[in-house]
């Protein structure tokens, strides 16, 4: 890889770590106590999950010895007790994190609103609010009310715990077979790439570059519903014509879906999503 190709990668990595560092700084600024509790529960929960993996293997091995080799049950009950303790501990830690999440989210959103107000009133002139700065402030204000914003706040600790558990799982698997972690990691990479491509396709169809059929349907809906256009449509008496055109378009779409489902059935493939049964 050349130096010119490494520079964008370094920039992306620097932006990635800077973004998460700012997010962590904001968390501990607006809610230091609850953020510290969530971080402690996340670390302890990760250790509990990894220990639970090890305990499950030991418990299965002890149970096999009892059933197949007629060994004593002391080891089995020992590992069962450890398994029960780690399971209950993990649930308690998860409950504590769920209790602290709403308080962190409320404080975080209040801090965001304070920063927006401070940025909006920083200048004595109204010129910045009419520029791109004002548009960005409006975007941030609207985004802070979206449910994804709250999901991002409460999902921080679960994401961190997932990463830590993955590292602990690698250590557990390395102690068993050195090649197993690479196989598991490859499977997860393939699954995550497929999931990311599927989500990107959905989001692109919704907000990016929707299909021609969806654009036509959105146009017809706007013409029939928007007050200005709906008034003109009804004034000139073409509401029935537009409605029949929309119905015909829907019927053609259903015919295409049914034909696709029949063709896949003949080939032995599962029907597509949205297939209308016979």
Secondary structure, DSSP 8 states (H G I E B T S, - for coil): --HHHHHHHHHHHHHHHHHHHHHHHHHHHH-HHHHHHHHHHHHHHHHHHHHHHHHHHHHHHHHHHHHHS---SHHHHHHHHHHHHHHHHHHHHHHHHHHHHHHHHHHHHHHHHHHHHHHHSSSSSSTGGGSHHHHHHHHHHHHTTSHHHHHHHHHHHHHHHHHHHHHHHHHHHHTT-TTHHHHHHHHHHHHHHHHHHHHHHHHIIIIIS--HHHHHHHHHHHHHHSHHHHHHHHHTT-HHHHHHHHHHHHHHHHHHHHHHHHHHHHTT----TT----
